[in-house]
Amino acid sequence: MSSDAPSPSSSSRAPRVAIVGATGAVGEEFLRVLHQRAFPMTSLKLLASPRSAGKTLPFGDQTLTVEALDADAFHDVDLALFSAGGSISREYAPLAVAAGAVVVDNSSAFRMTDGVPLVVPEVNPDAISDAGIGLRDGLDAGIIANPNCSTIIMLLAVNPLHRFAGVERIVVSTYQAASGAGAAAMRELEQQTREALAAPGGTGQVVSQDIFGQQYAFNLFSHNSPLQSGGYNQEEMKMVHETHKIWGQDAERGSGAAPDRIRTGITATCIRVPVMRAHAESINLTFRDECSEIKASALLKDAPGITVQDDRGANAFPTPVQASHQDDVFVGRVRRDLSQPEGRGLDLFVCGDQVRKGAALNAVQIAELLLEKRTADR
Ligand SMILES: NC(=O)c1ccc[n+]([C@@H]2O[C@H](COP(=O)([O-])OP(=O)(O)OC[C@H]3O[C@@H](n4cnc5c(N)ncnc54)[C@H](OP(=O)(O)O)[C@@H]3O)[C@@H](O)[C@H]2O)c1
């Protein structure tokens, strides 16, 4: 399939899709997810910077050519999946909407904008129709925001417990992979690892420090996003504000996700670790109502998008390597927090592929919700 050669098997009603940032870590994952899920499309347009114009990328057994993004790119697009950073989204997403497209945006540009739904399909799917955004006549073109990857991974695990017992407080520490900072960061971790291993005298010192400005291989450091007043960095505050928005939207609908509109206290510490792909998170919860370890495990086993991996006998719990390239978020170490009254506190350890569920898959699931809604309304 390409923009000038639509697949003959595509339904004429299937959307014409564009990926903005197709050559990036998330963009290439978009291609894999769309193909694996056989997402219905009339055409698929790949957009990136002028540097990548003419480059080819595989889509199943086809080869698609990348085009340079420009202001006219969206005249033949119904659904635009953006993953090219905040400044590109701020400039081009409004143009895509003006041309009639629904935008699903992976950047942080519009996440906290009033009227822009911030959606995790397993948590607050109705936020999309509440915003009146859709892929058919009578519904609006508009922007739907994909939450931050660490927020998505945390909420997949915590939301089922919140629905049951009301989470009053979350203390979360993240262990974030290189891929969260894009394709160039992955290349730098690889390069630094080679340099550190080859360094004379085993000093382990590295030369290539273009992305993070410090040694990443065999090291870890506080998340590279800008620090804010008060000492939290942006990534940490995204987890706080985005969770409040997502749960707040749901509570306003009265769907019971946040009983009595609990405004959960959240504090986060975000750390980069030299893992290539998939984030991990240690999560401590305080509940309003009782939630035992056994009940929590049962709720998590029944929850969509979760695989419970919690084998104490074998000391086998989630790892980033196992979670890589998987749709599900893996949850383990489910245990009572001994410092809190019984039933009121739990600890969890969670791993999820943030390029996939934290970005491309979540966005494609949002697009699938748009298609389901269109079919249901016909
Ligand atoms: N990586 C993750 O796990 C993750 C998770 C959630 C959200 N996100 C968000 O998704 C977005 C992309 O992240 P990424 O990790 O995929 O980054 P990346 O690997 O660095 O890819 C960036 C993409 O943006 C394109 N781009 C850069 N400048 C452009 C321009 N002037 N015009 C058009 N395209 C341009 C690049 O094209 P060229 O190749 O031509 O430069 C590339 O396709 C970011 O907003 C990020 O915050 C990432």
The ligand as an SDF file (V2000), in Angstrom:
LIG
                    3D

 48 52  0  0  0  0  0  0  0  0999 V2000
    9.7830    6.8380   22.3660 N   0  0  0  0  0  0  0  0  0  0  0  0
    8.7810    6.6200   23.1940 C   0  0  0  0  0  0  0  0  0  0  0  0
    8.7510    5.6220   23.9340 O   0  0  0  0  0  0  0  0  0  0  0  0
    7.6310    7.5740   23.2750 C   0  0  0  0  0  0  0  0  0  0  0  0
    6.5530    7.2370   24.0820 C   0  0  0  0  0  0  0  0  0  0  0  0
    5.4690    8.0990   24.1600 C   0  0  0  0  0  0  0  0  0  0  0  0
    5.4900    9.2750   23.4320 C   0  0  0  0  0  0  0  0  0  0  0  0
    6.5660    9.5680   22.6480 N   0  0  0  0  0  0  0  0  0  0  0  0
    6.5310   10.8190   21.8880 C   0  0  0  0  0  0  0  0  0  0  0  0
    6.4700   10.5080   20.5070 O   0  0  0  0  0  0  0  0  0  0  0  0
    7.1740   11.4940   19.7590 C   0  0  0  0  0  0  0  0  0  0  0  0
    8.2390   10.8260   18.9010 C   0  0  0  0  0  0  0  0  0  0  0  0
    9.1200   10.1360   19.7470 O   0  0  0  0  0  0  0  0  0  0  0  0
   10.2100    9.1040   19.1790 P   0  0  0  0  0  0  0  0  0  0  0  0
   10.7700    8.4530   20.3740 O   0  0  0  0  0  0  0  0  0  0  0  0
    9.6310    8.2730   18.0850 O   0  0  0  0  0  0  0  0  0  0  0  0
   11.3040   10.1250   18.5700 O   0  0  0  0  0  0  0  0  0  0  0  0
   12.3900    9.8600   17.4270 P   0  0  0  0  0  0  0  0  0  0  0  0
   12.7790    8.4310   17.3720 O   0  0  0  0  0  0  0  0  0  0  0  0
   13.4390   10.8570   17.6770 O   0  0  0  0  0  0  0  0  0  0  0  0
   11.5990   10.2120   16.0740 O   0  0  0  0  0  0  0  0  0  0  0  0
   11.2420   11.5380   15.7620 C   0  0  0  0  0  0  0  0  0  0  0  0
   10.4450   11.5580   14.4840 C   0  0  0  0  0  0  0  0  0  0  0  0
   10.0370   12.9110   14.2330 O   0  0  0  0  0  0  0  0  0  0  0  0
   10.4320   13.2480   12.9080 C   0  0  0  0  0  0  0  0  0  0  0  0
   10.7260   14.6690   12.7790 N   0  0  0  0  0  0  0  0  0  0  0  0
   11.6810   15.3810   13.4010 C   0  0  0  0  0  0  0  0  0  0  0  0
   11.6940   16.6490   12.9420 N   0  0  0  0  0  0  0  0  0  0  0  0
   10.7320   16.7420   12.0060 C   0  0  0  0  0  0  0  0  0  0  0  0
   10.2720   17.7700   11.1650 C   0  0  0  0  0  0  0  0  0  0  0  0
   10.7910   18.9920   11.1810 N   0  0  0  0  0  0  0  0  0  0  0  0
    9.2370   17.4920   10.3150 N   0  0  0  0  0  0  0  0  0  0  0  0
    8.7000   16.2640   10.2670 C   0  0  0  0  0  0  0  0  0  0  0  0
    9.1150   15.2350   11.0330 N   0  0  0  0  0  0  0  0  0  0  0  0
   10.1080   15.4790   11.9070 C   0  0  0  0  0  0  0  0  0  0  0  0
   11.6760   12.4460   12.6680 C   0  0  0  0  0  0  0  0  0  0  0  0
   11.9330   12.3910   11.2750 O   0  0  0  0  0  0  0  0  0  0  0  0
   13.4420   12.2430   10.7120 P   0  0  0  0  0  0  0  0  0  0  0  0
   13.8110   10.8120   10.9160 O   0  0  0  0  0  0  0  0  0  0  0  0
   13.2890   12.6200    9.2960 O   0  0  0  0  0  0  0  0  0  0  0  0
   14.2920   13.1790   11.5210 O   0  0  0  0  0  0  0  0  0  0  0  0
   11.2450   11.1110   13.2720 C   0  0  0  0  0  0  0  0  0  0  0  0
   10.4130   10.4360   12.3710 O   0  0  0  0  0  0  0  0  0  0  0  0
    7.7280   12.4900   20.7940 C   0  0  0  0  0  0  0  0  0  0  0  0
    6.8010   13.5460   20.9270 O   0  0  0  0  0  0  0  0  0  0  0  0
    7.7740   11.6830   22.0540 C   0  0  0  0  0  0  0  0  0  0  0  0
    7.6900   12.4680   23.2050 O   0  0  0  0  0  0  0  0  0  0  0  0
    7.6390    8.7550   22.5440 C   0  0  0  0  0  0  0  0  0  0  0  0
  1  2  1  0
  2  3  2  0
  2  4  1  0
  4  5  1  0
  4 48  2  0
  5  6  2  0
  6  7  1  0
  7  8  2  0
  8  9  1  0
  8 48  1  0
  9 10  1  0
  9 46  1  0
 10 11  1  0
 11 12  1  0
 11 44  1  0
 12 13  1  0
 13 14  1  0
 14 15  2  0
 14 16  1  0
 14 17  1  0
 17 18  1  0
 18 19  2  0
 18 20  1  0
 18 21  1  0
 21 22  1  0
 22 23  1  0
 23 24  1  0
 23 42  1  0
 24 25  1  0
 25 26  1  0
 25 36  1  0
 26 27  1  0
 26 35  1  0
 27 28  2  0
 28 29  1  0
 29 30  1  0
 29 35  2  0
 30 31  1  0
 30 32  2  0
 32 33  1  0
 33 34  2  0
 34 35  1  0
 36 37  1  0
 36 42  1  0
 37 38  1  0
 38 39  2  0
 38 40  1  0
 38 41  1  0
 42 43  1  0
 44 45  1  0
 44 46  1  0
 46 47  1  0
M  CHG  2   8   1  16  -1
M  END
$$$$
